[in-house]
Amino acid sequence: MRILAAHDAEGNIQHIVVSPADSPLATVMAENGLLVTEVEAPDEFSGLDLRSDPDESRKRLAEVLQHPQDFKIEGQGKAELVRKNSEAGY
């Protein structure tokens, strides 16, 4: 699975785009001042398969990503999508 995130310089996420790993890279347009980074999937996404089980995968993605403000981008080079507060209960 590929995850692209539009975020500010501090890693605060504005938008997230998810696509199957073998699909063409999505095009993401971001507002001025935002960066777009491909990120590693967090543990909450392990085992999701958008092709073989799209309904369940979409449901789980929606549960996690309905609050993108709960996540941030960390790292340089190979960035990671991480939860800001591990007590959120997901």
Buried (B, 14 or more C-beta within 10 A) or exposed (E): BBBBBBBBEEBBBBBBBBBBEEEEEEEBEBEEEBBBBBBBBBEBBEEBEBEEEEEEBEEBBEEBBEEBEBBBBEEEEEBBBBBBEEEEEE
